[in-house]
């Protein structure tokens, strides 16, 4: 996997980094999706679905930051 990331084109790297950000952004700023599930009584791991939805959005943002950091470390793009 490391050699694949080192050889990847800049466009591919941008796609890898930006995809989780864009998915999280669409989920957080697209209210109909949230509003359609917020009134439900469903539970995910014991949490109401609305809270689980927001936790999923925050997990995607965290994942995208970790992915960006790992890719930059592998490609030696982090300065001293």
C-alpha positions as CSV (number, residue, x, y, z in Angstrom):
1,X,0.0,0.0,0.0
2,X,2.9,2.3,0.8
3,X,4.5,2.0,-2.6
4,X,1.1,2.6,-4.2
5,X,0.6,5.9,-2.4
6,X,4.2,6.9,-3.1
7,X,3.7,6.4,-6.9
8,X,0.2,7.8,-7.0
9,X,-0.5,10.8,-9.2
10,X,-1.4,14.1,-7.4
11,X,-4.9,13.9,-8.7
12,X,-5.4,10.5,-7.2
13,X,-4.0,11.7,-3.9
14,X,-6.4,14.7,-3.9
15,X,-9.3,12.4,-4.5
16,X,-8.3,10.1,-1.6
17,X,-8.0,13.1,0.7
18,X,-11.1,15.0,-0.4
19,X,-13.6,12.2,-0.8
20,X,-14.3,11.7,3.0
21,X,-14.4,15.5,3.5
22,X,-17.0,15.9,0.7
23,X,-19.1,13.1,2.0
24,X,-19.1,14.5,5.5
25,X,-19.8,18.0,4.2
26,X,-22.8,16.8,2.2
27,X,-24.1,14.9,5.2
28,X,-23.8,17.8,7.5
29,X,-25.2,20.5,5.2
30,X,-28.0,18.5,3.6
31,X,-30.8,18.9,6.2
32,X,-33.5,16.8,4.5
33,X,-31.4,13.6,5.1
34,X,-30.9,14.5,8.8
35,X,-34.5,15.7,9.3
36,X,-35.9,12.5,7.7
37,X,-34.3,10.4,10.3
38,X,-34.3,12.7,13.3
39,X,-37.9,12.1,14.2
40,X,-37.5,8.3,14.2
41,X,-37.3,6.2,17.3
42,X,-34.6,3.9,16.0
43,X,-31.4,3.3,17.9
44,X,-27.9,2.5,16.8
45,X,-25.7,0.9,19.5
46,X,-28.2,2.3,22.0
47,X,-28.0,5.9,20.8
48,X,-30.9,7.7,19.1
49,X,-30.5,7.8,15.3
50,X,-30.0,11.6,15.2
51,X,-27.0,11.4,17.6
52,X,-25.6,8.4,15.7
53,X,-25.9,10.4,12.5
54,X,-23.9,13.3,13.9
55,X,-21.3,11.0,15.3
56,X,-20.9,9.4,11.9
57,X,-20.3,12.8,10.4
58,X,-17.7,13.7,13.0
59,X,-16.1,10.3,12.5
60,X,-15.8,10.9,8.7
61,X,-14.1,14.2,9.3
62,X,-11.7,12.6,11.7
63,X,-11.0,9.8,9.3
64,X,-10.3,12.3,6.5
65,X,-7.8,14.2,8.6
66,X,-6.0,10.9,9.6
67,X,-6.0,9.8,5.9
68,X,-4.5,13.2,4.8
69,X,-1.8,13.0,7.5
70,X,-0.9,9.4,6.7
71,X,-0.6,10.2,3.0
72,X,1.6,13.2,3.6
73,X,3.9,11.2,5.9
74,X,4.2,8.5,3.3
75,X,5.0,11.0,0.5
76,X,7.4,13.0,2.8
77,X,5.4,16.2,2.3
78,X,5.4,17.2,6.0
79,X,8.0,19.8,6.7
80,X,10.4,19.8,9.7
